[in-house]
Amino acid sequence: MANSPTRWPIDGHVHFHSLAAVGPTLDAAAANFRAAGGSSEGWLGGILLTQASGERVFELLKPSTAIAGWTLTAVQEEPETLIARQGSSSLAVICGRQVRAADGLEVLALGTREVFRDGLPFDQAVEAVRRSGALTVIPWGFGKWLGERGKRVKKTLDLLGAQGLFVGDNGSRLGLFGQPALVRASEQRGFRVLPGTDPFPFAGGHRKVGSFGFIAELNPAESAPWQGLRVWLMEQAVSPKPYGRASGPFEFVFNQVGIQVYNRLFRNRAG
């Protein structure tokens, strides 16, 4: 794509949650990417989807159709990638998975349409994602990296090492406290950190998409934007430059209470 910017904002942890939310999410991402310094022409930003096992929004999106003013185009060489265009701006929408382990910990498989089994022990879930060839990220989650679960995360990081394994920061954490201790310690040991918003499925959570992420310094090819980003990430010796702010106190408390109510009303009922 001509005039591609070298500053490419990427949100490393995104859910659409529903087909109806795609248009508003793309609009919000575009506005937030512009605020983060994305170009108004060419590559505006990139969204790394992390669909839960029951989510199939990416698969339902039909290329060459319009959604709320965005036109979706398939990338022939990358079945895991769609390009959303609006005027002269483009967003890369890259499919991936969020895998839930038996102990409540999670693993992100970026850049894949493969579906993984939930409920495996944490170390087995990590290994399943690594074997698939997806970019493997262990994302921080509120309360999930403490106690025995935190020890399991640390043990896995110790065993596998920083080569080919990433750690995820999360825009839903309380910004006043800065990076969680284990995320910060992992980065000091050489693990690269990929931030993302991880939007909540209620109260306009989609409006956060694109507001918390990292900056990729490259000119991705239109024929293979994910491959360009993946190679760039793997080549980095340190974490890419982050941008954005995590949640304020009121937003943090509201979201933590809200997700508990949401899970009881919807996720548990579906199970």
N, C-alpha and C positions, 0 to 999 in steps of 0.2 A: 504494500500500500504506500502510495507516495506521501512524502512529508510526514512519515511516522515519527512521533516524538521519541526522544530517548528516555523521558520520564514517564513511566507507565504504571499508574497506581493499580494495585491488585488487592482485592478483598479475599483473604485466604480461607474463609469459613462462612458459607452462605447457604441458606435454605430458601426455596421459593414457597414451601409449605402447601401451596395449592395453585392450580392453573390460573385461577382468577387473580392471584397476587402477582403474576409475572409482569404485567404491564406496569403497575404501580412500583414494583421493585426496580425495574429497569430505569424508570423515571428518577427514582430516588438515588439510585447508584450513579446515574449520569450527573446529577446535581452535586453529589458528594465527591465524585472523581474530579469534577471541574474545580471544586473548592480545594482539593488536594493538589492541584496543579496539572491535572490532565489536559491535554490539548483539546481545543474546540473542534479541531479537524483531525481526521485519521483515527488512530487508536486512542480512545478516551480512557479506557480502563479495562480491567479483567475481573470476572467473577468466577471463583472456584467453588462450585456446588459441592455440598457434602450431604447428599440425600440419605435419609434414614431408610431402613430396609423396606418400609411400607410406602415410601414416596417414589412416584414414577412421573413426576412433572416433566423432567427433561425428555423422557420417552414420548410424552404426549404432545410436545411442541412439534409443530409441522413446519419444516423449512418452506421458504417462498410464500409464507403467509404473513399478514400484518397483525400485530397485537398492540393496540393502544398507540398507534403511530410508529411502532418499531417493525422493521421487516427482518425476518429471520432467514439466514442463509446457511446451508450445510457446508461444512469443510470436508471435501471429498477424501482427503488423506487422513482426516482425524474424525472418526465417527463419534468421538466423545466431545466434539466441539461444535458449537453454533456461533455464528456472528450475528449480533443484533445491530441493525443500522437504523439511524435516524438522521436524515440530512447527510452532512459530511462527517458525522461522528459514528464510531463503531465501538461496541463492547464485545469482548470475547466471553462467551458463556461456556465453561468447561465442566463437564460432568464429573462427579466423584461420589464417594460413599462415606457415610458415618456408620461405623460398626460398633455395636454395643456389646461389651464383654459381660461375662456372668456376674462380675463384681461391681457393675455400674461404671467402670472405666470405659473409655472410648478410644477408638483408633480411626483416623481419617485416611481414606484411600483416594488420593487426588489424581485426576486425569484418567478415569476408567468408567465404563458402564457395567462392569462386572458386579454381580450381587453376592454379598458375603453372608455367611451364617452368623446370626446374633447368638449370644449366650455362651460362647466359648470362653475358657479361661483366658485371662488377659494376655499372657505370653503367647498362647496359641493364636489369638486373634491378630496380634501384631505380626506373627510369622506368616499367617495366611495372606495378609495384605502385602507383605514383603515379597512373598513367592509370586504374587500376581503380577508384579512389575509396576504396580501403582506407586506413586510418590507417597511415602509413609510418614504420617504425622501423628504424634501423640499429643492431643490437645489438652490444655489445662481446663478443669471444670471446677466450679465453686464447691468446696468441701470434699472433692474427690481425690485430691492429692495429699490428704492428711492421714495420719495414723497408719494402719496396715496397708491401705491402698496406696498411700504415698510411698511406702517402702517397696511395694511391688513395682511402681513406676520407676523408682530409682534403680532397683535391681535390673529391670529390663534395659534401662539406659546404660547401666554399667556393662552388661553382657554384650550388647549390640554395638555400642560406640557411635560416634557422631557421623561416620561415613554412611550416607544413604538414609539416615533417619533424622527427622526434623521434630521440633517441639512447637506446639501451637499456643499462641497467646490469644486472649479472648476479650473483645470489647465490652462484654457484659460484666466484667469484674469491676470492683470498686476502684476508681481511678486514684483516689487519695492515697492508697497504699502502694501504688506503683506495681511493677511486675511481681507476681507471686514468687516466693523465695526459691522454690524448686525450678521454676522457669529461669530465673536469674542465675542460679547456680549452674544449671545445665548449659546456659549460654557461655558462662565463664569457662566451662570445660570443653567448649568447641562445638556444641550443638547449635545449629542455626534455627532461629525462631521465626515462625511465619504467623503474623497477626491476622485476625479476621473478626468480623462483627458477631457471627453466630446469632442472627436475629431471632427474637422470640415470636411465636405464632399468634400474638394477640396485641391489642392496644397500639397498632401502627408500628410494630417492630420492624417491618420492612423498610421504614424510612431511614433506618440506621445503615443499611447496606451501602458499602462504598466509603463510609466515614472513618473506618479503622482498618488499617491494612499495612502493606509494605510497598516500596517503590522498586520496580524492576527497571534497570538501566539497559534497555536493548530496543532494537527495532524489529519486532516480530514479523515474520512473513505471513501474509494473508493465507497462504496455502497450508501453514502448519504453526499457528500461534502457540498452541500448548507445547509442542516439541521444542520450540525456541525458548519458551519460558522454563521448561523443565531442565534443559541443558544449562541454561544460565544459572538456575538455582543450584544445580549439582556442582557447578564450577566455583561457587562462592565459598571462600574460606571463612567468612564471618556472616552473621545475619544480615539480610537486606535491610535497608533503612526503613524504620517504621514511620507511620504517620497517624494522626488522629488521637482522640482522647477516649479513655474508657468511661464507664458510667459514673455519674454523680451520685451522691448519697440517696436522694429521693428516688431516682430512677432505679438504682440498684435494689433498694428494698421493695419497691413496687414490683419489679420483675421477678424477684425471688418468691414473693408471695403469690404473684400471678401464675408462675409456672407450676407451683404446687397445686393451685386450684385447677389449672388447665389439665394437668396430668390426671387428676382425680375425675374430672368431668368427661374427658375425651379419651386420653390414651388408655387408662385403665378400663374404661367401658368397652373400648375396641378390643382389648385383650380378653 
